[in-house]
Amino acid sequence: MKVFLSGIITGSLTGKDLHDQSYRAELRQIIQAAMPEATVRCPWDMHPDAVDYGPEKAREALVAEIAEAAGSDLIVAYIPQASMGTAIEMWEARRRGVPILAITPLTTNWVVLLLTHQVFPDIPAFRDFVRSGGLAEYARSVRAAQA
């Protein structure tokens, strides 16, 4: 199973400021502890220097990340604040039938409401879901639906 870690990088910050990206390692660890066979793909790993990219390279990176998200079996999206890149990844993935689990307090946001299959208020709630077998069961149901 291919899991795509979507989530805030710059959000509404300006310049080259970034949100803390440590959530990515934490989410990867949570997912792989429950599903060691999962391949976890992450835009931060794909393009760690993206804030320094010029327009053409940035465009190529964004398009590649969107394609990666849309070609995944599952998306886990971390959205503590609005994130345009995450929203685009979620939109394209949903158009292709990819299930989306979101970790966000933005429970009344239309993008979250309309595109996600399940919402968790924070990482500890997602961790509890995964540890209780929820993610593995979810993965099985996704595989069954694709068969």
Secondary structure, 3 states (H helix, E strand, C coil): CEEEEEECCCCCCCCCCCCCCHHHHHHHHHHHHHCCCCEEECHHHHCCCHHHCCHHHHHHHHHHHHHHHHCCCEEEEECCCCCHHHHHHHHHHHHCCCCEEEECCCCCCHHHHHHCCEEECCHHHHHHHHHCCHHHHHHHHHHHHHC
